[in-house]
Amino acid sequence: MSVATVEAAMKPWWELARQYGEPRTVLHSASRTSVPREQHEAYAFNIAGGKVLRESGVRDGSGQSWALTIRVVEYIEPVTLTVRYALDFWSLAKWRTADHDTLAVIEALYDSVVRAEAQNPTISAPAERVGRGPAAYYDVTDVV
């Protein structure tokens, strides 16, 4: 089965969200979240220590650090101690994390966010990297 066949078979995230429920925002740099502020450190710790399943990223000008990362992470939810899946978006200017108990919802959301970032970057990027798809924009990506 080719990659194009797999992509065509994937439902958009909003269809999956209608079927399985909306992702919840657990961390956000500028907005309210679905979890109390006093729990943010516990969520951030568990997500940072979770298992990275997919990742796209842009290195900064030095090439040594990340200017932007978008990851799918399997982690243990700190309140219920259940396995959940997070879409973790982090850049120098902002961060936000959404999670769900259904991996397919987060993977479809990841694909959408990675493609949207490549088309309309939220960070400064050389013109030759912008608008040519994920492979041209990201230094590391698994979205084709």
Secondary structure, 3 states (H helix, E strand, C coil): CCHHHHHHHCCCHHHHHHHHCCCEEEEECCCCCCCCHHHHHHHHHHHHCCEEEEEEEEECCCCCCEEEEEEEEEEECCCCCCEEEEEEEEECCCEEEEEECCHHHHHHHHHHHHHHHHHCCCCCCCHHHCCCCHHHHCCECCCC
